[in-house]
Amino acid sequence: MVEMTLKNLIVGGGPIPSAIILKPAPISDDSDVENLSDPADLAAVGTEITLPISVGTADAANVARAIDSDDIKRPTTHMLLAATLEVLGASLAGVTIERVEGATFFATLDVVNATGEHHHIDARPSDAVALAITCDEPIFASREVLECAGSPDFDAIEKDERSREEAKFHDFVEGLSPDDFKAPRQN
């Protein structure tokens, strides 16, 4: 499993589709590397990949509400579920985008009940992401989903290319000498 983070959210309207765009979360020194089934998973998948998930406009709007929950006057479905888990003594451990069939993604809520039992509950990816954001819990994607449905993160690729060009130019400038600026002698 690869931990993901929300890169972008597109709330479309009319002919413009809506989408949740996830990217691998940066690995820090205190990251929970145990959540990777194989620590090489992240390197194999690459950090220059995004996972676009097409969702309905209302679903994208719910994720947006989870991000900016200050303006919500009445509880949304993900807020209701978070409150229900809390009242029952359960907690969300994270959510997983575990498979894709055609253009349909499948997710699970990874819930720990009051007695410590783990349960995996089927959910739509948009609901799972909104709940994870509300509960401040991680979002994971299986390596198979990333390999099948991931797409290159062109911003990251462009940034890497720019860094390589800057390093190349820096090396060129460092290698210059005053003699390189002398005009050739004319006879």
N, C-alpha and C positions, 0 to 999 in steps of 0.2 A: 504494500500500500504506500502511496505517496501522499503526504499532507499537502493540501491545496489551500489557496487563498483567493478571495474574490479580486479579480483584476479589473473587471468592468461589468456594468449592468446596462443593458439597452432596453428601455421601455418604449417599445414602438407603438405606433398607432396607424390605423388604416393599412396601407400596403407595406409599411415598414415592420419587419418582424422584431420580436423581442427575444433577448438572449441573456443568459448568465454566462459570463466568461471567467473561468477559473485558471489559475496558473500555480505551478509548484511553489509552496511556501519556502522562503529562504531558510536554510539550515543554520542555526546559531549553535554556539557551544552548549547551550542548555536545552537544545531540541530533543525531543523524545525519539531518538533514532530507532528504538525498539519497535516503533510502529511500521517501519519498513520491513516487509517480509524478508528482504535481503538488502543490506545497506547499499549494494551496487544498483538497486532499482532506480534510485534517483539519478545516478550517473548514466545508467542505461537509457532511461527515458529522456534525460537531458532537461536542463532548466529552461531551455529556449522552446518551450511548448506551451500551448494554451489548450484549454478544453472548453469549446463553445457548446452550450446546451440551449437549444431552441425551446422557448417556453411561451405560453400565452401572455397577452398583455396584462391581464389581471394578476397572473402569477408573478410576473416581473415587478409589477407595482407592489405586491405583498413583500417581495424581497427588499424593495426600496424602503418600504415602511419599517422593516426590521432594522435596516441600517440607520434610519432616522426616526427612531421611535418616540422622540420628544413631542411630536405633533399629533400623536394618536390619542383621540378622545375616547374611543371604544376599543375593546380588545379585538385583535385579529385572531385568526385561527392559530397561528404559531404562538401567539401570546397566551391563548387559552390552553394550548397543549403544554407550554412551559409551566404555567400555573398549576395545571392538573398534575404534572409530574412532581412538582414540589409538594403539593398537598398530600400526595400518596407516598411521599418519602423516597421517590425514585429520582434519578438524575440522568441527564443525557451525557453520555461519554464521548459522543461524536456522531458524525454521519458519514456514510460511505456511498459514493457513486460506484456501484459494483459491476454493472454490465450495461451493454448497449445492444439493442437489436434493431437494425435498420437505423432509423432516426429517433428511436425511443430509448431513453435512458431509464435505468432502474436504480433506486437508492434504498438504503435502509437507515433507520434510526437505531443507533447502538445505545440501548437503555439499560441502566442498572437499577434493579428494584430495591426496595427497602431491606430485603434480606441479602443483598449482594449478588443476586442472580443476574446474569447478562441475557438480554433479549434483543433480537434483531427484528425490527418491525418494518415491513415494506412501506415505502413512501414515495411520493413524486419528488424528483430532485429539487424542484422549486420550494416545496414545503420543507424538505430536509435542510436546504441551505438557509432558508428564513429562520428555522428553529435553531440551527447551529449558531447563526449570527445573534439571535436573541439570547441564547444561553451562553454565548462566548465559548463555544466548544469547537474542536477542529472538524474540518471537512477533509475526507480522504477520497482518493480515486484509485481504483485498481490499476495495476500496470497494463492489464489487457484493455481496459477502457481507454487509457492514454494512447496505447499503440494503435488502437482501432479508430478512435474518434478525435484524437488530438490533432492540432494543427500548429505549424510553426508560429512562434511569437516573433513577428517581424520587427517589432520595436527592439527587442533584445538582440536580435541578429544585427540590426543596423547599429546599435550601440557598440557591440563587439567589433564590428567592422571599422567603425569610427575610431575606436581605441587602438586597433592594429595600425590604422593609417597614421594616427598621431604618434605612436611609438616609432613607426618607420621614419616619419619626418623628423622626430627628435633625434634619432640615430644619425640621420643625414646631417642635421645641423651640428651635432656634436663632432662629427667627422670633418667639418670644414676647417680650413686653415687660412691664414691671411693670403697665402699665395694663390688660393682659389679665386681671389677677387682682383688679381692683377690683370690688366688688359693685355691681350697678346701683342707682342712687338710687331710693328709693321716695318717692312724694309723699304 
